[in-house]
């Protein structure tokens, strides 16, 4: 296509966009595939805000135990997951907070040699943040512009299974094992995933980003599983020899408590939110790592 020098597309070469001297990769076949309406972005944000305002009782029970907002907690959790994967060991949120503090000091402390070192450099923290950066080309009226956002800003939810589904749209590599298992179980309600030479994660990502997903149906399936687990728990807790199994069963039941009191309008809001996020995720640009 002929590029207008005043258009943001003029900055694109081989589907690589440059913003503030940094490069973002777009997985698209041509430049026309990159543009997204500003309405899609605004709806995704507004439906997320509306979801947070609904009276979901679970909000009171799953707030982070440390004194930060749910949004800040989700950002720290994603940073923690990235660093844990990068370091090939478990990194706690407390360690991530500590790393933020250390990173703000200029130079090294002379007392470091007397204490235990975390082994994580501040550059790793910046790398974790950069992994969560995304770019989109937005069209509003007759104006086209580049807009940057962060993955946590669009993917947080009070309901874990919804949050996992949204994270899979933008960064499936940060899903943990139990989230992957739950998403696979729920994505195969109508039949098996189509692997066709793809990895399990690729198949799950492509399913969630491309299919018309009805979260009313998913919520119904979750409630059925919750009831089954409760029935098994009730049967097992009366047998002292099976008390440990019953306790494990109860732990599995608790994670489904989030969906117990959901109303139709609450699920409708998320259905609309997810559909807009699918459109954004299809056109997201991902920061290219530089050493």
C-alpha positions in Angstrom: 0.0 0.0 0.0 1.1 3.6 -0.5 2.0 5.1 2.9 1.0 8.5 4.0 4.0 10.1 5.7 1.8 11.4 8.5 0.2 8.0 9.2 1.5 5.8 11.9 1.9 3.1 9.3 4.8 5.0 7.9 6.7 3.7 10.9 6.1 0.1 10.0 8.6 -1.9 8.1 8.0 -5.7 7.7 5.4 -5.4 10.4 7.9 -4.0 12.9 6.7 -0.8 14.6 9.0 1.7 16.3 7.8 3.7 19.3 10.2 5.9 21.4 13.1 4.1 19.8 11.8 0.6 20.7 10.6 -2.0 18.3 7.3 -4.0 18.5 6.5 -7.1 16.4 3.1 -7.5 14.9 1.9 -11.0 13.9 -0.1 -9.9 10.8 -0.1 -10.7 7.1 -0.3 -7.1 6.0 -0.5 -3.6 7.3 -4.3 -3.3 6.8 -4.7 -6.0 9.5 -3.1 -3.8 12.2 -5.7 -1.1 12.6 -8.3 -1.3 15.4 -11.2 1.0 16.2 -10.9 3.1 19.3 -14.4 1.9 20.2 -13.1 -1.6 20.7 -10.4 -0.4 23.1 -12.8 1.9 25.0 -15.5 -0.8 25.3 -12.9 -3.3 26.7 -11.9 -0.8 29.4 -15.5 0.3 30.2 -16.8 -3.3 30.5 -13.8 -4.1 32.8 -14.8 -1.1 35.0 -18.4 -2.1 35.0 -17.5 -5.6 36.0 -15.5 -4.2 39.0 -18.6 -2.2 40.1 -21.0 -5.2 40.1 -21.9 -6.6 43.5 -20.0 -9.9 43.4 -19.8 -11.1 46.9 -16.5 -12.9 46.3 -14.7 -9.6 46.1 -14.5 -9.4 49.9 -12.9 -12.8 50.2 -10.2 -12.8 47.6 -8.6 -9.4 48.1 -4.8 -9.7 48.5 -3.9 -10.0 52.1 -1.2 -7.3 51.7 -2.4 -3.7 51.7 -2.4 -3.0 48.0 -5.1 -2.8 45.3 -6.2 -5.8 43.3 -4.8 -4.2 40.1 -1.3 -3.7 41.8 -1.4 -7.2 43.1 -2.1 -8.6 39.6 0.8 -6.7 38.2 3.2 -7.9 40.9 1.9 -11.5 40.4 2.6 -11.4 36.7 6.1 -9.9 37.4 6.6 -12.7 39.9 5.7 -15.4 37.4 7.9 -13.9 34.7 10.9 -13.8 37.1 10.3 -17.3 38.4 10.2 -18.6 34.9 13.3 -16.7 33.9 15.3 -17.7 37.0 13.9 -21.3 37.0 13.0 -21.1 40.6 10.2 -19.8 42.8 10.2 -16.0 43.3 7.8 -14.6 45.9 5.9 -11.4 45.6 7.7 -10.2 48.7 11.0 -10.6 46.7 9.6 -8.7 43.8 8.6 -5.8 46.1 12.1 -6.0 47.7 13.7 -5.9 44.2 11.7 -2.7 43.4 13.2 -1.1 46.5 16.8 -2.2 45.7 16.4 -1.0 42.1 15.7 2.6 43.2 19.0 3.0 45.0 21.9 4.4 43.0 25.0 2.2 43.2 25.6 -0.8 45.5 25.4 -0.8 49.2 28.8 -1.6 50.9 26.8 -3.9 53.3 25.8 -6.2 50.5 28.8 -8.4 51.1 27.6 -9.2 54.7 24.1 -10.1 53.7 22.3 -12.6 51.5 22.0 -11.5 47.9 18.9 -12.1 45.9 20.8 -13.0 42.8 18.3 -11.0 40.7 19.5 -7.8 39.0 17.4 -4.8 38.4 17.7 -5.4 34.7 15.6 -8.5 35.2 12.9 -6.5 36.7 12.9 -4.1 33.8 12.8 -7.1 31.4 9.7 -8.4 33.3 8.0 -5.1 32.9 8.8 -4.9 29.2 7.4 -8.4 28.7 4.0 -6.9 29.7 4.1 -4.0 27.2 1.8 -4.1 24.1 1.2 -1.7 21.2 -1.9 -1.2 19.0 -2.7 1.0 16.0 -6.0 2.8 16.9 -8.3 4.7 14.5 -10.7 7.3 16.0 -12.7 9.2 13.5 -10.1 10.2 10.8 -7.1 10.0 13.1 -4.7 7.1 13.4 -2.3 6.7 16.2 -0.1 4.3 18.1 -1.2 3.5 21.6 0.7 1.5 24.3 -0.9 -0.5 27.1 0.2 -3.0 29.7 -1.2 -6.6 29.9 -2.3 -6.3 33.6 -4.4 -3.2 32.8 -6.8 -5.2 30.6 -6.7 -8.7 32.2 -7.5 -8.3 35.9 -10.7 -9.8 37.3 -12.0 -10.8 40.7 -12.9 -14.2 39.2 -9.8 -16.4 38.7 -11.0 -18.4 35.7 -12.0 -15.2 33.8 -8.6 -13.6 34.6 -6.8 -16.7 33.3 -8.8 -16.6 30.1 -7.9 -13.0 29.5 -4.2 -13.6 30.3 -4.1 -16.4 27.8 -5.2 -13.9 25.1 -2.1 -11.7 25.7 0.6 -13.7 27.4 -0.2 -17.5 27.8 3.4 -18.2 28.9 2.6 -16.7 32.3 -0.3 -19.1 33.0 0.4 -21.5 35.9 -0.4 -25.2 35.7 -3.8 -25.2 37.5 -4.9 -22.3 35.3 -3.9 -24.2 32.1 -5.8 -27.3 33.3 -8.9 -25.3 34.1 -8.9 -23.5 30.8 -8.3 -26.7 28.8 -11.1 -28.4 30.7 -13.5 -25.6 30.0 -12.4 -25.0 26.4 -13.2 -28.7 25.5 -16.8 -28.6 26.6 -17.9 -29.0 22.9 -15.0 -31.3 21.9 -11.2 -31.7 21.9 -8.8 -28.8 21.1 -7.4 -28.8 17.5 -3.7 -29.2 18.0 -2.8 -29.7 14.3 1.0 -29.6 14.9 0.6 -26.9 17.6 1.7 -27.2 21.2 -1.0 -27.4 23.9 -0.5 -23.8 24.8 -0.7 -22.6 21.2 -3.9 -24.6 20.7 -5.4 -23.1 23.8 -4.4 -19.6 22.9 -5.7 -19.9 19.4 -9.0 -21.3 20.6 -9.6 -18.5 23.2 -8.6 -15.8 20.8 -10.7 -16.9 17.8 -13.8 -18.7 19.1 -17.1 -17.2 20.1 -17.1 -18.3 23.8 -20.2 -18.2 25.9 -19.3 -17.7 29.6 -22.8 -18.5 30.6 -22.2 -22.1 29.5 -18.8 -22.1 31.2 -20.2 -20.8 34.5 -22.9 -23.5 34.3 -20.2 -26.2 33.8 -18.3 -24.8 36.8 -21.4 -24.9 39.0 -22.0 -28.5 38.1 -18.4 -29.4 38.9 -18.6 -27.5 42.2 -21.7 -29.5 43.2 -20.1 -32.8 42.3 -17.0 -31.9 44.4 -19.3 -30.9 47.4 -21.2 -34.1 47.1 -18.0 -36.1 47.2 -16.7 -34.1 50.1 -19.9 -34.7 52.1 -19.6 -38.5 51.4 -15.9 -38.6 52.3 -15.8 -36.5 55.5 -17.9 -39.0 57.4 -15.1 -41.6 56.9 -12.2 -40.9 59.2 -9.9 -42.9 57.1 -10.6 -40.7 54.1 -10.5 -37.3 56.0 -7.3 -36.2 54.2 -8.9 -36.9 50.8 -12.0 -34.9 52.0 -9.9 -31.9 53.0 -8.1 -31.9 49.6 -11.6 -32.1 48.0 -12.7 -29.1 50.0 -9.7 -27.1 48.8 -10.6 -27.9 45.2 -14.2 -26.8 45.9 -13.3 -23.4 47.3 -11.8 -22.1 44.0 -15.3 -22.6 42.5 -17.0 -20.5 45.2 -16.3 -17.4 43.1 -19.0 -18.5 40.5 -21.7 -19.5 43.0 -23.7 -16.2 43.2 -23.0 -14.8 39.7 -26.0 -13.2 38.1 -26.9 -13.2 34.4 -26.1 -9.5 33.9 -22.6 -10.0 35.5 -21.8 -12.7 33.0 -23.2 -10.6 30.1 -20.8 -7.8 31.0 -17.8 -10.2 30.9 -19.0 -11.8 27.6 -18.9 -8.3 26.0 -15.6 -7.5 27.7 -13.9 -10.7 26.4 -15.1 -10.2 22.8 -13.5 -6.8 22.7 -10.3 -8.2 24.2 -10.2 -10.9 21.5 -10.2 -8.1 18.9 -7.4 -6.3 20.6 -5.3 -9.4 21.2 -5.5 -10.3 17.5 -3.8 -7.0 16.6 -1.4 -6.6 19.6 2.2 -5.7 19.0 4.8 -7.3 21.3 8.0 -5.6 22.3 11.1 -7.2 20.7 13.7 -8.2 23.3 17.0 -6.5 23.0 20.2 -7.4 24.9 
